[in-house]
Amino acid sequence: MSACVVPLYKGKGDKYECGSFRGISLLSVVGKVYGRVLINRVVEGTEGMIGEEQCGFRRGRGCVDQVFVVRQVCEKFLAKGREVFWAFMDLEKAYDRIDREALWVVLSMYGIDGSLLEGVKSFYRNSRACVRVGNSMSEWFPVRVGLRQGCVMSPWLFNVYMDGVVKEVNERVSGTGVSMVNNDGSEWSVNQLLFADDTALVADSEESLARLVEEFGRVCDRRKLRVNVEKSKVMRCTRVKGERRLNVALNGELLEEVECFQYLGSCVCVDGGIGGEVEFRMNEVRKIWGGMKRVFECRSLGKDAKRRLYEGVVVPAALYGAETWSLKVAEKRKLNVVEMRCLRSMCG
């Protein structure tokens, strides 16, 4: 299978650095159709085996589900006067580092074998790519590692591979994580939350989190995935203010402790509140409004068109993840102030 890679600038960083670009692969349409047929059968056979920790690329699940779990864990623990500890792990170029031979082994362990497995493998035999910039193209070169960028099969294949990582970590660190009781009295526990390669590790003590981070790093190394220590952060959710820092390390390097973290687009803070998230949402609205102010204040544009534009662009930015919020009166007031300011400006 061949792919033509077109690099797109991320919008930040040095344009002379390859890391400032994201490669988009142009693939065969026929190959995409065949890939969809294959992956539908793979999903059918493996969906029930993927752990509840994973919400990426799964029907009926999304980022907000994971954000909700994070906020609920923080709120419940803090309400009981307990601390909860988080490690937000960053996997460096996770798709591009997948060991294909290891992937075939994992798929066979999940019951994908025979002609179906051979069909998946056929997408990776003699795979090659070239790079196109403008009207110029590079020479073709072989690609022997990683999942195919832009392929319809890649997201779910990655899910299966990461589920193997999750299960191995769980076997090695049983007893870590957090446990909570539902309203019906049933108990559930979790130590990892995933959305594709975005991984959040959680524990009820610093020692448990350190052990969880260390084992997660070991399993990733063994499966040829690399954890970016610089971008990985730890956080202690607590009501007690102090200067004692967390001592959580990976490969001998201490992970940076933060007061707030942008998790799947939402701001999670150490106090378990959403004050920081509300401020972030309001700033996002101000940025959007500043960039589109002339459009909203244009007198030749009808009010109905402005309303649709407002509801389609401004409102989603203001209320992303609002399903997970527990608003205080002061925070509601701040949101109302920003909304009324926008509406007054729009209506003239």
N, C-alpha and C positions, 0 to 999 in steps of 0.2 A: 504494500500500500504506500502511496506517495502523498506528500502534503506540501503545499506552498505556504511558507510562513511570511506573513506581512507584519512587520513591527509597528506598533502604535505607541506614540508617546503618552506616558502616564499623566502628564501635566505638571510634573515636578521633577527636580533633579537635573543633572548635567545631561544635555542632549548628546554629548559625546561618550556617555557611558551606556553600555548595553543594558545595565540594570534599570535604567530610566524608561525602558520600553517594555511593552507587553506583546508577545508574539501571538498573532491570530492565524490559525491554520485554515487554509482553504482546501476543502476535501471534496472528493467525488460525491455527487448527489446520489448516484446508484449505491455507492458504498454506505452512505448515511441511511438509506432505506433498508438495506440488508442488515446494517448494524442495529437499527431499531427493532427488526424482527428478532434478532438474536437476543438483545438485551431484555426484551419483554419476557422471553422465556427464562432468562437468568433471574430476573426480578421475581417472577412467579415462583421459582424454586427456592429463593433465598430470603425473601421478604420476612418470613416468619422467624428466621434465625438471627436477623440483625437486632442487636440490643436496643432497648428503649432509650439508651443514652444518646443515640444518633438521630438527629432531626433533619439532616441535610439530604436534599433530593428525595424526600419521601412524601407521598401524597397525603395531604391533610395536615402537614407539619411545616413549621417555618421558624424563622429567627425569633419571633415574638414568643413562641413556646419556651425556648431556652432562656430568654430574658426573664420570662415570668417565673420560671423555676429558681433562677438566681435571686430574684427579688424576694420570693416567698421564703427561701431558705434564710436569707439575711433577716427578714422581718420576724420570722418565728423564733430564731435563735436570740435575736436582740430583745424580743419581748420577754424572754425568760431570763434575761441577764447573762446570756452566754455569748461567747465569741465564736466566730466562724472564719475559716482561713481559706483563701482562694489562690490558685496559681493559674494564670492565663498563659498557656503555652503557644508559642509561634513555631510552626513547622516551616522550614525554609525550602521553597520550591518543592512542595510535597509531591505534586503530580509528576514532576520531572525526575524524581528519585525512586519511583516505584521499581523494585526488582521484579522483572517479568517472570523469571523462573519461579520465584517465591509466590507470585500472584497465581500462577497455574496450580501450585500446590495448595494454596488457600482455597481456590475455587473447587478443587477436587474434594477437599475436606467439607465443603458446604454442599456436596452432592452434584456439582456441575462436572460432568465427565462425558466420555464418548464423543459423538458427533457434535454436540453442542459446544463442548470445550474446544474441539478442533476448529469449529467455526470461529470462536473468539480468537484463538491463536492465529488463524489465517490473516487477521488484520495486522498482526505484528511480525509476520514473516517477511524478511527482506524489506523492512520499512525504511523509507528514505525521505529526505526533505530538502528543500532549497529555500533560499530567502529572497524575497522580491522587495526592492526599494525603488519606487517610481516605475520606470520602464526597464530597469536592470534586474537581472536574476543571477544568483550565485550558481556555482556548480552543485550538483546533487551530492549529498553526503548521507551515510547510513545513520540510523537512529536505533540504538540497541537498548536504551534504558528509558523508563518512564512510560506514562500513559499518553495516548495520542490526544494532543490538544484539539478541541473542537469536535471530537468524536462523540456521538450520542451515547456510546457505551461507557465512556471514561468515568462520569460521575458515580455510577452505581458500582463499577469495578473498584473504584477508590473506596466506596463505602464498605464493601466486603473486605478489602484489605485492612482498612482501619478497624473494622470490627474484630479482626484477629488480634490487632494490637490491644484493643480494649479488654478482650477476654483474657489475654495473657497477663496483662497488668493486674486485672482483678484476681486472678489465681495467685499471684505472687504477693499481693498486699491485702488479703482478706482481713476484714475487721477495721479497715480505714474508711474514710468517708463520713457521711452524716446520716442519721436516721431520724425520721419524722413520723408522726401519727396523723392519719387522715381523720376527717370528721366522723367516719363510720367506725373508727377504732382500729382499722387496719394499719400496719406499719410498712413503710417503704424506706429504702436506703439508696444512696447514690454517692459515687466518688468521682465520676467523670461526666461531663456534658460535652457533646460534640455537635457541631454543625459543619459537615464536611471535615476540613482540617483545622477548624477553629476549636481548640480544646480547652476546657476549663476544668481544673482539678479542684476538689473541695474536701476539706477535712475539719474535724472539730478540735484539733490541737495542732500546734506548730510542729511537733515531732511527727505526727501522722502525715502532715502535708509534706514535710521534708522527705519522708520515706516514699511517699507517693510520687513526688517529683523525681527522685533518684531512680525509682524503678521504671517510671515512664520513659526517662531518658535512656536507660539500659535497653529496654525493649525496642525503642525507636532505633538505637544504634545497631542492634542485632538485625533489624529488618531494613537497614540501610536508609532510614529517615533521619534527617538532621534537625535538631531543635536549635532555633536561633536564640541564644542566651540573652543577647542585647535587647531583643524585642519581647522576650517573655517577662512577665511581671507577677509579683505576688502582692496580696492585699489582706489585711486583717480587719474584719468588720467587728467593731466594738463600740461601746458607749463610753469606755474608759479612755481618757486622753493621757498619753505618755510618750516618752521619747525612745522607749526600748524598740529596737528594730528587729525585724524577722531575720532569722539565720537559716535561710533556705538556699541551698546551693545545687548547682548542676555541673558536673565535670570540674569541680573545684572552684567554680565561679559563682559568687553570690548573685541571686536574682534581685533586681531592683524592686523595692517596695514603693507602692504608689497609694495616693489618697483616693483617686478616682481612676476608672478604666473604661475606655470605650469598648464595650462588649457587644458585638453584632449590631453596631450602630446606636446603642443606648449607653448612657453614662451610669455606671455603677459606682457608688461612693461608700466609704468606710462606715458612715453612720446609718446605712441602710435606707436613707431617705431619698427622695427624688428631687430635692432642691437643685442639685447640680444638673440633673437631666432637664428640668424645666428651663434653667438658664441656657443650656446648650440648645434646646429647641427654639427658644426665643431668638438666639443669635443666628440660627439657621434661617429663621423667617426674615430677620433683618437683612441678611445677605441676599436672599432671593428677592425681597422687596426692593432693595437698593439697585439690583441689576435689572429689574423689570418695572421700575417706578414710572418711566415714561409711557410704557404700554398701558398700565393701569390708570394713569391720569389722562390718557388720550381722549379728547372729547368726541372724536369721530368714531370711537369704538363703543358699540352699544353696551348697556348695562348687563344684558343677558350674557354676552360674550365675555365680559369682565368677570361675571359671577362664575361662569364655567372655568375660566382660566384660574381664578382664585381657588375654587374647589379642587381643581386638578393639580395645581402646583404648590400653592401656599399651605393649604390645609393638611395634605399628607406629610409635609415637612414639619408642621407644628405638632401633629398628633401621632407621629410614628411611635409605636409601642405604648400608646396611651392605655391600652387594655391592661397593662401591668401596673399602672400607677395607683397609688393611694394618696390622693391630693389633700393638702391642708388648705384652709381658707385663704391664707396669704398667697399660696401658689396658684390657686384658682384666680385670684385677683390679678396676679401678674399676667397670666395668660389672657384674661379678658381685656386688660389694658392694651396689650399688643394687638389683639384682634380688632378692637374698636378703632385703634389708630389706623390700621390698614383699611378698614371699611370706610372710615371718614375720608381718608385720602383718595380711595377709589371712587367714592360717590361725589366727590367734589364739595 
